[in-house]
Amino acid sequence: MKGLWNLVLAVLLGVSFAGSALADEVRGTISAAGEGGREITVKTKDGKEVKVKVSGSRTAIDGGSRDDLKEGARVSVEYSGDAASKISISKGK
């Protein structure tokens, strides 16, 4: 019976912390790029700005490369805290 309670407690704790591990997402235009492409600021249509760090090993980049992360580029960024986990670069207008 003790093992069952430990399992239930572990599941409940896991579920309660799962929400904090979920990534946020922002879509917009890069308004600033710095540190050799290691940091970008994304500005949304409503004027909100989000600054994120770009890691060579932990950030997946779709639709281009770190060289394409320049001011004016349209992007969608999944991030947690200040770290980008995925960046999708839009090529169209």
Sequence and secondary structure as in RCSB ss.txt:
>XXXX:A:sequence
MKGLWNLVLAVLLGVSFAGSALADEVRGTISAAGEGGREITVKTKDGKEVKVKVSGSRTAIDGGSRDDLKEGARV
SVEYSGDAASKISISKGK
>XXXX:A:secstr
 HHHHHHHHHHHHHHHHHGGG  EEEEEEEEEEEGGGTEEEEE TTS EEEEE  TTT EEESS GGG  TT EE
EEEEETTEEEEEEEE   
